[in-house]
Amino acid sequence: MTFVLGGAASGKSAFAENVIINSGLIPVYLATARIWDAEIKDRVQVHRDRRDAAWINFEATHDLAHVLCERDASEAVLIDCATMWLTNHVMDGSDLAQAQAALMQALDECAAPVVIVSNELGQGIVPADADTRAFREAQGRLNIALAARADTAIQVVAGLPNVLKGSL
């Protein structure tokens, strides 16, 4: 598993897409975003426009395990992104510990190599409200768990990859 971490608009998704393309395997995209508003709709369209017809696409806003369990070693899976997946669970009042445990188990059992993109939220100021602080903490815990499981962890800053764990 490869974990790609970075701030918003850092180039992490484009980097992760290139990792998948360069694998030589069948590219599979697990989209986690829900279209909440026009801005997210536009951001999703930018991501869609970058991918060609070779990609197999799945909408997976909650249940990543189901799609991951169906993958095989001829494919390479991109999950973009863990932050939107977590947002969906928070917005729906899911049990976050249970959802995270199910995701970790599915990642462990997936036959295909997986690249998972996530946002780094802990490098900014402390949020003013309790809900945002709680989300930041949940995202931090998820990122720590994903990085611990990953063979390779990359931080993308200004489009440039920095290896945190493993190698490119």
Buried (B, 14 or more C-beta within 10 A) or exposed (E): BBBBBBBEEBBBBBBBBEBBBEBEBBBBBBBBBBEEEEEEEEBBEEBEEEBEEEBBEBEBBBBBBEBBEEBEEEBBBBBBBBBBBBBBBBEEEBEBEEBBEBBBEBBEEBBBBBBBBBBBBEEEEEEEEEEEEEBBEBBEBBBEBBBEBBEBBBBBBEEEBEEEBEEE
